[in-house]
Amino acid sequence: MNGTETPTPARRHLLTVAVEDYFHATALNPLVPDAHWRRFESRVAANTRRALELLASHDQRATFFVLGWVAEQSPEIVREIVDRGHEVASKGYRRRAPGQMTREEFREDVQRAREALEHATGQRVFGHRVAQGSLGLDDLWALDILAEEGFRYDSSIYPRLRSIAREPWRRFPHVHHGKDREIHEFPLSTWGTDSFLLPAAGGNYFRQLPPALMRRAVSHWDRVIPHPFNMYFHVWELDSDLPRLANAGPLTRIRQYRNLRKMPKLLADYFTRYAFTGISDWMDWKPEPVAASPRRDRAVSVSRPVPSEPAPASGTRRPVTVVVPCFNEELVLPYLANTLDEVREQLCERYDLRFLFVDDASQDDTWDSLERLFGGRSDCRRIRHDRNRGVAGAICTGLEHAETEIACSIDCDCTYDPAQLAEMIPLMKEGVAMVTASPYHPLGAVEGVPGWRLFLSRTLSRMYRLVLHHKLDTYTSCFRVYRREAVVGMPLANGGFLGVAEMLGRLDLAGERIVECPAVLQVRVLGHSKMKTLATIRGHLGLWLRLARARWLAPSSAKAAVRT
């Protein structure tokens, strides 16, 4: 083996635990932008405690590789890991692979993560594992940087297939020699020969592959290979009730959710067969306290809207009501609550926001969840329908109960980011009755929405352009800003999604001014759409005919149509 041999103590194996939330997982990472992490319901503290209890029940110890972002958001759970006798090491700050960063960006990432972890624990961080992916032979520059930064060890190499065929000794614990420093490397364990290796260390492979096959691989290592087996799992793998992301495809759902219920039992089986410990314990490195130091302010790259109007003078914030129609949205509400907290923070200097939630006779726990999440806030009110009236009916109820001149309607599922109100509200000038979001505008965008839905929606927009005065790119968006007096009392023949288009059509035929604002429409992340596609198509065809008759066959009465 190239390099200095690491000592082999009494037969103990290595256990490493990845501390990250479910929305950080590799399978879901492409679906969840970093800027939206704070919007998801955090389950990392509860899941980490599940892991701690499981280890305690089998008298096992481990190294917990903690994402730096988690340490900043939930330092108390990081401290609890140390208090219960385990090691805390770094898993980087954000979910990025070394190949996605420059060398300086990688250095900045490991520095920021270590700073957050040491601030939370009061102990020096010895170890590191990359936040995403693994290190190959072309990525060894990362080990050089870690050695320069003072890390004692890394555990990011996961040999698979022929990835280390040129240097097969890197399959086992070894010392990597940098320019003038060295660092210990503890690769994750594999099964096979040096020329063809299969992953066998745990995590998703334990959940997806036959348990008997994986037990055989670990048993073979224990009997034949003198080095410790390096096993791992993620804390979210102990949570069988993980929220299901609606935009996850079939393969992603398998990777993320399959056999979660079996994972605690699978791990317990290994904990009864073998003795595990953390990496620093195995190396007999004692914890070292680190002196408390002030946290350095670091720039955080978060996508925020650029204000479209200057901040008003102190005490003159514009009052705005935000209407949120809700129907069977229990699963979405925690995400919505965190999103609205961000919106408050971003818009508080310009607008006095009041939120009005309309529960459209939900059949799940939406009403109680609204009370739990928003009931104690003075800027939030709840209204409940005794029967389902559809999304347009819920919006109209909210507008009727609004106490401000300007009111908005947003989608409960946040498919339109409510932060985009920063661009829409300033367009509500004198003489404007409605500002409507438009993802089909040349400056708008659509992300992740299925092609068939885009085709349907764009076709409807082309049809409405033929019969309405306003030549818009989008007519069916629920994300809007209203001049309240222009719409309150408007009779609608349709209460569901169809009523949203009808409201715009009536304003158009009445001669009211409508402004279109480019916006970004994203695929729904949580929950399920309530739209019934075929019924909606039939309804739009009927509405189009009624609007066409109102414009061309009875033009003199068209303006009165908004009130009759």
TAURHU-V217182 format. One record per residue. N is the residue number from 1. RES is the residue in one small letter. SS is DSSP state (hx for helix, st for strand, lp for the rest). PHI is phi as a letter, one per 20 degrees, with the letter a starting at -180 (none if undefined). Layout:
((N/RES/SS/PHI) (N/RES/SS/PHI))
//
This chain:
((1/m/lp/none) (2/n/lp/f) (3/g/lp/o) (4/t/lp/f) (5/e/lp/f) (6/t/lp/e) (7/p/lp/f) (8/t/lp/d) (9/p/lp/f) (10/a/lp/g) (11/r/lp/f) (12/r/lp/c) (13/h/st/d) (14/l/st/d) (15/l/st/c) (16/t/st/c) (17/v/st/c) (18/a/st/e) (19/v/st/d) (20/e/lp/b) (21/d/lp/e) (22/y/hx/f) (23/f/hx/f) (24/h/hx/e) (25/a/lp/g) (26/t/hx/g) (27/a/hx/f) (28/l/hx/e) (29/n/hx/g) (30/p/lp/f) (31/l/lp/e) (32/v/lp/c) (33/p/lp/f) (34/d/hx/g) (35/a/hx/f) (36/h/hx/d) (37/w/hx/g) (38/r/hx/f) (39/r/hx/e) (40/f/lp/e) (41/e/lp/f) (42/s/lp/f) (43/r/lp/c) (44/v/hx/f) (45/a/hx/f) (46/a/hx/f) (47/n/hx/f) (48/t/hx/f) (49/r/hx/f) (50/r/hx/g) (51/a/hx/f) (52/l/hx/f) (53/e/hx/f) (54/l/hx/f) (55/l/hx/f) (56/a/hx/f) (57/s/hx/f) (58/h/lp/d) (59/d/lp/l) (60/q/lp/d) (61/r/lp/c) (62/a/lp/b) (63/t/st/e) (64/f/st/d) (65/f/st/e) (66/v/st/d) (67/l/lp/f) (68/g/hx/g) (69/w/hx/f) (70/v/hx/f) (71/a/hx/f) (72/e/hx/f) (73/q/hx/e) (74/s/lp/c) (75/p/hx/f) (76/e/hx/f) (77/i/hx/f) (78/v/hx/f) (79/r/hx/f) (80/e/hx/f) (81/i/hx/g) (82/v/hx/f) (83/d/hx/f) (84/r/lp/e) (85/g/lp/n) (86/h/lp/d) (87/e/st/e) (88/v/st/d) (89/a/st/c) (90/s/st/e) (91/k/lp/d) (92/g/lp/m) (93/y/lp/e) (94/r/lp/d) (95/r/lp/e) (96/r/lp/c) (97/a/lp/e) (98/p/hx/g) (99/g/hx/f) (100/q/hx/e) (101/m/lp/c) (102/t/lp/f) (103/r/hx/f) (104/e/hx/f) (105/e/hx/f) (106/f/hx/f) (107/r/hx/f) (108/e/hx/f) (109/d/hx/f) (110/v/hx/f) (111/q/hx/f) (112/r/hx/f) (113/a/hx/f) (114/r/hx/f) (115/e/hx/g) (116/a/hx/f) (117/l/hx/f) (118/e/hx/f) (119/h/hx/f) (120/a/hx/f) (121/t/hx/d) (122/g/lp/m) (123/q/st/c) (124/r/lp/f) (125/v/lp/e) (126/f/lp/e) (127/g/st/d) (128/h/st/b) (129/r/lp/b) (130/v/lp/f) (131/a/lp/f) (132/q/lp/b) (133/g/lp/m) (134/s/lp/b) (135/l/st/e) (136/g/lp/d) (137/l/hx/f) (138/d/hx/e) (139/d/hx/d) (140/l/lp/f) (141/w/hx/g) (142/a/hx/f) (143/l/hx/f) (144/d/hx/f) (145/i/hx/f) (146/l/hx/f) (147/a/hx/f) (148/e/hx/f) (149/e/lp/e) (150/g/lp/n) (151/f/lp/f) (152/r/lp/e) (153/y/st/b) (154/d/st/c) (155/s/lp/b) (156/s/lp/d) (157/i/st/e) (158/y/lp/c) (159/p/lp/f) (160/r/lp/b) (161/l/st/l) (162/r/lp/d) (163/s/lp/f) (164/i/lp/c) (165/a/hx/g) (166/r/hx/f) (167/e/hx/c) (168/p/hx/f) (169/w/hx/f) (170/r/hx/f) (171/r/hx/f) (172/f/lp/d) (173/p/lp/g) (174/h/st/b) (175/v/st/d) (176/h/st/e) (177/h/st/e) (178/g/lp/e) (179/k/lp/f) (180/d/lp/c) (181/r/lp/c) (182/e/st/c) (183/i/st/b) (184/h/st/f) (185/e/st/d) (186/f/lp/d) (187/p/lp/f) (188/l/lp/f) (189/s/lp/e) (190/t/st/c) (191/w/st/c) (192/g/st/p) (193/t/st/d) (194/d/lp/f) (195/s/lp/e) (196/f/st/b) (197/l/st/d) (198/l/st/d) (199/p/st/f) (200/a/lp/b) (201/a/lp/e) (202/g/st/p) (203/g/lp/l) (204/n/hx/f) (205/y/hx/f) (206/f/hx/f) (207/r/hx/f) (208/q/hx/e) (209/l/lp/e) (210/p/lp/g) (211/p/hx/g) (212/a/hx/f) (213/l/hx/f) (214/m/hx/f) (215/r/hx/f) (216/r/hx/f) (217/a/hx/f) (218/v/hx/f) (219/s/hx/f) (220/h/hx/f) (221/w/hx/g) (222/d/hx/f) (223/r/hx/e) (224/v/hx/d) (225/i/lp/e) (226/p/lp/f) (227/h/lp/e) (228/p/lp/f) (229/f/lp/f) (230/n/st/d) (231/m/st/d) (232/y/st/b) (233/f/st/b) (234/h/st/d) (235/v/hx/f) (236/w/hx/f) (237/e/hx/f) (238/l/hx/e) (239/d/lp/d) (240/s/lp/f) (241/d/lp/d) (242/l/lp/g) (243/p/lp/g) (244/r/lp/e) (245/l/st/f) (246/a/lp/f) (247/n/lp/e) (248/a/lp/e) (249/g/lp/f) (250/p/hx/g) (251/l/hx/f) (252/t/hx/f) (253/r/hx/f) (254/i/hx/f) (255/r/hx/f) (256/q/hx/e) (257/y/hx/d) (258/r/lp/f) (259/n/lp/m) (260/l/hx/f) (261/r/hx/f) (262/k/hx/e) (263/m/hx/f) (264/p/hx/g) (265/k/hx/f) (266/l/hx/f) (267/l/hx/f) (268/a/hx/g) (269/d/hx/f) (270/y/hx/f) (271/f/hx/f) (272/t/hx/e) (273/r/hx/e) (274/y/lp/c) (275/a/lp/e) (276/f/st/c) (277/t/st/b) (278/g/lp/e) (279/i/hx/f) (280/s/hx/f) (281/d/hx/f) (282/w/hx/f) (283/m/hx/e) (284/d/lp/m) (285/w/lp/e) (286/k/lp/e) (287/p/lp/f) (288/e/lp/c) (289/p/st/f) (290/v/lp/c) (291/a/lp/f) (292/a/lp/f) (293/s/lp/c) (294/p/lp/f) (295/r/lp/f) (296/r/lp/e) (297/d/lp/f) (298/r/lp/c) (299/a/lp/f) (300/v/lp/d) (301/s/lp/e) (302/v/lp/c) (303/s/lp/f) (304/r/lp/c) (305/p/lp/f) (306/v/lp/e) (307/p/lp/g) (308/s/lp/e) (309/e/lp/b) (310/p/lp/f) (311/a/lp/f) (312/p/lp/f) (313/a/lp/f) (314/s/lp/g) (315/g/lp/n) (316/t/lp/d) (317/r/lp/f) (318/r/st/f) (319/p/st/f) (320/v/st/b) (321/t/st/e) (322/v/st/d) (323/v/st/e) (324/v/st/c) (325/p/st/f) (326/c/st/c) (327/f/lp/b) (328/n/lp/l) (329/e/lp/d) (330/e/lp/g) (331/l/lp/f) (332/v/lp/e) (333/l/hx/f) (334/p/hx/f) (335/y/hx/f) (336/l/hx/f) (337/a/hx/g) (338/n/hx/f) (339/t/hx/f) (340/l/hx/f) (341/d/hx/f) (342/e/hx/f) (343/v/hx/f) (344/r/hx/g) (345/e/hx/f) (346/q/hx/f) (347/l/hx/d) (348/c/lp/f) (349/e/lp/f) (350/r/lp/d) (351/y/st/c) (352/d/st/e) (353/l/st/e) (354/r/st/c) (355/f/st/d) (356/l/st/c) (357/f/st/e) (358/v/st/d) (359/d/st/e) (360/d/lp/e) (361/a/lp/l) (362/s/lp/f) (363/q/lp/d) (364/d/lp/d) (365/d/lp/e) (366/t/hx/g) (367/w/hx/f) (368/d/hx/f) (369/s/hx/f) (370/l/hx/f) (371/e/hx/f) (372/r/hx/f) (373/l/hx/e) (374/f/hx/c) (375/g/lp/f) (376/g/lp/e) (377/r/lp/d) (378/s/lp/f) (379/d/lp/e) (380/c/st/c) (381/r/st/c) (382/r/st/c) (383/i/st/c) (384/r/st/c) (385/h/lp/f) (386/d/lp/e) (387/r/lp/b) (388/n/lp/f) (389/r/lp/d) (390/g/hx/n) (391/v/hx/f) (392/a/hx/f) (393/g/hx/f) (394/a/hx/f) (395/i/hx/f) (396/c/hx/f) (397/t/hx/f) (398/g/hx/f) (399/l/hx/f) (400/e/hx/f) (401/h/hx/e) (402/a/lp/f) (403/e/lp/d) (404/t/lp/c) (405/e/lp/f) (406/i/st/d) (407/a/st/c) (408/c/st/c) (409/s/st/c) (410/i/st/c) (411/d/st/e) (412/c/lp/g) (413/d/lp/e) (414/c/lp/m) (415/t/lp/f) (416/y/st/d) (417/d/lp/f) (418/p/hx/g) (419/a/hx/f) (420/q/hx/f) (421/l/hx/f) (422/a/hx/f) (423/e/hx/e) (424/m/hx/e) (425/i/hx/g) (426/p/hx/f) (427/l/hx/f) (428/m/lp/e) (429/k/lp/e) (430/e/lp/g) (431/g/lp/n) (432/v/st/e) (433/a/st/e) (434/m/st/b) (435/v/st/d) (436/t/st/d) (437/a/st/f) (438/s/st/c) (439/p/lp/f) (440/y/lp/e) (441/h/lp/f) (442/p/lp/g) (443/l/lp/e) (444/g/lp/e) (445/a/st/b) (446/v/st/c) (447/e/st/c) (448/g/lp/n) (449/v/lp/f) (450/p/lp/g) (451/g/hx/f) (452/w/hx/f) (453/r/hx/f) (454/l/hx/f) (455/f/hx/f) (456/l/hx/f) (457/s/hx/f) (458/r/hx/f) (459/t/hx/f) (460/l/hx/f) (461/s/hx/f) (462/r/hx/f) (463/m/hx/f) (464/y/hx/f) (465/r/hx/f) (466/l/hx/f) (467/v/hx/d) (468/l/lp/d) (469/h/lp/f) (470/h/lp/f) (471/k/lp/e) (472/l/lp/e) (473/d/lp/e) (474/t/lp/b) (475/y/lp/c) (476/t/lp/d) (477/s/lp/f) (478/c/lp/e) (479/f/lp/e) (480/r/st/b) (481/v/st/c) (482/y/st/c) (483/r/st/e) (484/r/hx/g) (485/e/hx/f) (486/a/hx/f) (487/v/hx/c) (488/v/lp/f) (489/g/lp/n) (490/m/lp/f) (491/p/lp/f) (492/l/lp/d) (493/a/lp/f) (494/n/lp/c) (495/g/lp/d) (496/g/lp/e) (497/f/hx/f) (498/l/hx/f) (499/g/hx/f) (500/v/hx/f) (501/a/hx/f) (502/e/hx/f) (503/m/hx/g) (504/l/hx/f) (505/g/hx/f) (506/r/hx/f) (507/l/hx/f) (508/d/hx/f) (509/l/hx/f) (510/a/lp/e) (511/g/lp/n) (512/e/lp/f) (513/r/st/e) (514/i/st/c) (515/v/st/d) (516/e/st/d) (517/c/st/c) (518/p/st/g) (519/a/lp/b) (520/v/st/d) (521/l/st/d) (522/q/st/d) (523/v/lp/f) (524/r/lp/g) (525/v/lp/e) (526/l/st/c) (527/g/lp/m) (528/h/lp/c) (529/s/lp/f) (530/k/lp/e) (531/m/lp/f) (532/k/lp/e) (533/t/hx/g) (534/l/hx/f) (535/a/hx/f) (536/t/hx/f) (537/i/hx/f) (538/r/hx/f) (539/g/hx/f) (540/h/hx/f) (541/l/hx/f) (542/g/hx/f) (543/l/hx/f) (544/w/hx/f) (545/l/hx/f) (546/r/hx/f) (547/l/hx/f) (548/a/hx/f) (549/r/hx/f) (550/a/hx/f) (551/r/hx/e) (552/w/hx/e) (553/l/hx/e) (554/a/lp/c) (555/p/hx/f) (556/s/hx/f) (557/s/hx/e) (558/a/hx/f) (559/k/hx/f) (560/a/hx/f) (561/a/hx/f) (562/v/hx/f) (563/r/lp/d) (564/t/lp/c))
//
